[in-house]
């Protein structure tokens, strides 16, 4: 009877290990599709790890093992720059392009 319980536990543990392996493999297999679909859950997903940020504001940093953290932004007011038209070059409002 004890041997039967032991084999039952071995089968259960083997099944759990196989399930975890399959879940990891499936996550890796569908990663390209999720990126193509712009899946926003990739950021919070525990199955993915962000190592490179391709589109982020200057100064952004990837912190390992942190899903997401809010950082206060400094309020920097910049004076608007005035834009003037060139003085010496009169130009029409529409430029015609001819072949």
Secondary structure, DSSP 8 states (H G I E B T S, - for coil): -HHHHHHHHHHHHHHHHHHHHHHHHHHHHTHHHHHHTT-GGGTT-TT------SS--TT----TT-S-------------------SS----SS-----
